[in-house]
Amino acid sequence: MRRTITIEGLLLGIGIGVLGTILTPLVRQRVKPATDAVTGGLTALGESAKKWSEVAKEEVQDIVAEAQFERMRRTIDRDIEQPPH
């Protein structure tokens, strides 16, 4: 289907192009602070999550080390309590 170009359509297209050219910098000025704030917030969130995961990892390592020590202590106590053969 072929469309015919009308003067109204041509002027509308040119007007939209000019309006877009004018509005783009204005919108960018308004949106940039918001995007910067979101980026900063996400960066802070990522750093916080990284710190939390490091703390959690240390806690798990401590629990594992304590369990291993307790198992070793029980083994030694059991070996001490058993009379020699």
Secondary structure, DSSP 4 states (H G I P E B T S, - for coil): -PPPP-HHHHHHHHHHHHHHHHHHHHHHHHHHHHHHHHHHHHHHHHHHHHHHHHHHHHHHHHHHHHHHHHHHHHHHHHHHHSPP-
